[in-house]
Amino acid sequence: MGFQTQPKEFEYMAPANLEDASKLYLSYGEKACILAGGTDIVPLMKRGLLAPECVIDITKIPDMSYIRLEDGVLKLGALTTIEDFRESPLIEQNYPALHMASEVMGSTIIRNLATVGANICRASPASDMAPPLVVLGANLRIFGPKGVRTTPIEDFFLGFGRSEMAAGEILCEIEVPASPDKQAFMKLKRTKEDLAKINISTAFNLSDDKCSGIKIALGSVAPKVVRAEKTEKFLEGKELSEANIEEAKRIICREINPIDDVRSTAEYRMEMSKVLLGRVIRLALKGGW
Ligand SMILES: Cc1cc2nc3c(=O)[nH]c(=O)nc-3n(C[C@H](O)[C@H](O)[C@H](O)COP(=O)(O)OP(=O)(O)OC[C@H]3O[C@@H](n4cnc5c(N)ncnc54)[C@H](O)[C@@H]3O)c2cc1C
């Protein structure tokens, strides 16, 4: 009597280093999927919405999860979990926008698994880590068949679920070069553990009541995270007075392109982007919640 073996639904590979992971990823191409915390891909695979031939588990690769400061640059391993972020005193004290984002992302169970690298690599417009990393001017270090390259996070996102990641490439580190005095992040969501209807982050320095180097980024209001450059240009060098914030609200409407979806309507998103702009600037000025 012979045994009938069920065909494997997918190959599972757990390479021990980045070189092997990259080679595997290159050889399988789009038929492979990287597994980090699994909070995005496992639900999709269970529902049959994603059916890779090969799952490449990168969690066995050493030294991919860390939060450290080197010569004033914050370095984050791609496999650092969101909960590690939330609990890090270094992040809480020096990078409040990142801390605030980690506080409102998912549930404790999700945060314990979800990694910061995957939150960026998925290129979801609702990513909670993207807006603060954009306003902090983060750079991504990406390992691939040609070695390691560095790219500004802003150039990385191309559209809904699309990034400039090439075949065989794996995000290994996120670098945050500076930490302006004033920072904040806010998010609107339907329930406590939901993706954003809108999220927004800002960072700036303040001297003699005037802001400089102001950056503003929003999520869930366009196919990819939006840097509100016209609004920034208007506010740059000015006092963040109520009158200036009111004018900035008028400008920001022209920089976003929200849609109706299961989480919200375009109209609500447009209105609330204005409200959140005022709130996030005031929150940053106040120095946190
Ligand atoms: C119930 C629930 C609530 C959620 N709430 C939120 C929320 O509030 N905010 C939010 O932003 N997200 C939320 N998410 C989405 C998800 O948790 C995050 O996007 C998370 O950061 C994904 O991390 P992961 O390690 O689990 O990803 P995985 O599922 O392991 O990986 C996702 C994909 O990212 C890519 N990838 C992962 N790591 C790398 C790498 N190093 N290099 C190259 N590609 C890589 C791969 O393509 C992989 O297929 C939620 C998900 C669930 C299920």
The ligand as an SDF file (V2000), in Angstrom:
LIG
                    3D

 53 58  0  0  0  0  0  0  0  0999 V2000
   -4.9720   43.0530   12.1650 C   0  0  0  0  0  0  0  0  0  0  0  0
   -3.9260   43.8750   11.4740 C   0  0  0  0  0  0  0  0  0  0  0  0
   -3.7590   45.1990   11.8490 C   0  0  0  0  0  0  0  0  0  0  0  0
   -2.8110   45.9810   11.2110 C   0  0  0  0  0  0  0  0  0  0  0  0
   -2.6860   47.2880   11.6020 N   0  0  0  0  0  0  0  0  0  0  0  0
   -1.7820   48.0660   10.9920 C   0  0  0  0  0  0  0  0  0  0  0  0
   -1.6490   49.4300   11.3710 C   0  0  0  0  0  0  0  0  0  0  0  0
   -2.3300   49.9300   12.2780 O   0  0  0  0  0  0  0  0  0  0  0  0
   -0.7500   50.1850   10.6850 N   0  0  0  0  0  0  0  0  0  0  0  0
    0.0320   49.6810    9.6770 C   0  0  0  0  0  0  0  0  0  0  0  0
    0.8330   50.4120    9.1040 O   0  0  0  0  0  0  0  0  0  0  0  0
   -0.0630   48.3820    9.3010 N   0  0  0  0  0  0  0  0  0  0  0  0
   -0.9370   47.5690    9.9300 C   0  0  0  0  0  0  0  0  0  0  0  0
   -1.0670   46.2700    9.5490 N   0  0  0  0  0  0  0  0  0  0  0  0
   -0.2450   45.7680    8.4280 C   0  0  0  0  0  0  0  0  0  0  0  0
    1.0560   45.0380    8.8590 C   0  0  0  0  0  0  0  0  0  0  0  0
    0.9880   44.5950   10.1980 O   0  0  0  0  0  0  0  0  0  0  0  0
    2.2720   45.9260    8.6730 C   0  0  0  0  0  0  0  0  0  0  0  0
    2.4030   46.3440    7.3400 O   0  0  0  0  0  0  0  0  0  0  0  0
    3.5730   45.2620    9.1340 C   0  0  0  0  0  0  0  0  0  0  0  0
    4.5920   46.2030    9.3230 O   0  0  0  0  0  0  0  0  0  0  0  0
    4.0570   44.1820    8.1770 C   0  0  0  0  0  0  0  0  0  0  0  0
    5.2000   43.6310    8.7500 O   0  0  0  0  0  0  0  0  0  0  0  0
    5.5010   42.0570    8.6900 P   0  0  0  0  0  0  0  0  0  0  0  0
    6.9040   41.8980    9.1340 O   0  0  0  0  0  0  0  0  0  0  0  0
    4.4860   41.2970    9.4540 O   0  0  0  0  0  0  0  0  0  0  0  0
    5.3220   41.7860    7.1280 O   0  0  0  0  0  0  0  0  0  0  0  0
    5.3160   40.4150    6.3080 P   0  0  0  0  0  0  0  0  0  0  0  0
    3.9160   39.9810    6.1580 O   0  0  0  0  0  0  0  0  0  0  0  0
    6.2850   39.4270    6.8430 O   0  0  0  0  0  0  0  0  0  0  0  0
    5.9130   40.9210    4.9150 O   0  0  0  0  0  0  0  0  0  0  0  0
    5.1490   41.6630    4.0470 C   0  0  0  0  0  0  0  0  0  0  0  0
    5.8560   41.8020    2.7260 C   0  0  0  0  0  0  0  0  0  0  0  0
    6.8570   42.8050    2.8710 O   0  0  0  0  0  0  0  0  0  0  0  0
    7.9790   42.4670    2.0680 C   0  0  0  0  0  0  0  0  0  0  0  0
    9.1400   42.4360    2.9470 N   0  0  0  0  0  0  0  0  0  0  0  0
    9.1450   42.2270    4.2890 C   0  0  0  0  0  0  0  0  0  0  0  0
   10.3530   42.4510    4.7800 N   0  0  0  0  0  0  0  0  0  0  0  0
   11.1390   42.7450    3.7210 C   0  0  0  0  0  0  0  0  0  0  0  0
   12.5130   43.0900    3.5860 C   0  0  0  0  0  0  0  0  0  0  0  0
   13.3140   43.2180    4.6420 N   0  0  0  0  0  0  0  0  0  0  0  0
   12.9810   43.3210    2.3510 N   0  0  0  0  0  0  0  0  0  0  0  0
   12.1850   43.2230    1.2710 C   0  0  0  0  0  0  0  0  0  0  0  0
   10.8720   42.9290    1.3280 N   0  0  0  0  0  0  0  0  0  0  0  0
   10.3690   42.7030    2.5500 C   0  0  0  0  0  0  0  0  0  0  0  0
    7.7470   41.2230    1.3800 C   0  0  0  0  0  0  0  0  0  0  0  0
    7.2930   41.4930    0.0860 O   0  0  0  0  0  0  0  0  0  0  0  0
    6.6360   40.5870    2.1870 C   0  0  0  0  0  0  0  0  0  0  0  0
    5.9800   39.7740    1.3480 O   0  0  0  0  0  0  0  0  0  0  0  0
   -2.0040   45.4380   10.1780 C   0  0  0  0  0  0  0  0  0  0  0  0
   -2.1530   44.0950    9.8110 C   0  0  0  0  0  0  0  0  0  0  0  0
   -3.0960   43.3110   10.4450 C   0  0  0  0  0  0  0  0  0  0  0  0
   -3.2470   41.8810   10.0410 C   0  0  0  0  0  0  0  0  0  0  0  0
  1  2  1  0
  2  3  1  0
  2 52  2  0
  3  4  2  0
  4  5  1  0
  4 50  1  0
  5  6  2  0
  6  7  1  0
  6 13  1  0
  7  8  2  0
  7  9  1  0
  9 10  1  0
 10 11  2  0
 10 12  1  0
 12 13  2  0
 13 14  1  0
 14 15  1  0
 14 50  1  0
 15 16  1  0
 16 17  1  0
 16 18  1  0
 18 19  1  0
 18 20  1  0
 20 21  1  0
 20 22  1  0
 22 23  1  0
 23 24  1  0
 24 25  2  0
 24 26  1  0
 24 27  1  0
 27 28  1  0
 28 29  2  0
 28 30  1  0
 28 31  1  0
 31 32  1  0
 32 33  1  0
 33 34  1  0
 33 48  1  0
 34 35  1  0
 35 36  1  0
 35 46  1  0
 36 37  1  0
 36 45  1  0
 37 38  2  0
 38 39  1  0
 39 40  1  0
 39 45  2  0
 40 41  1  0
 40 42  2  0
 42 43  1  0
 43 44  2  0
 44 45  1  0
 46 47  1  0
 46 48  1  0
 48 49  1  0
 50 51  2  0
 51 52  1  0
 52 53  1  0
M  END
$$$$
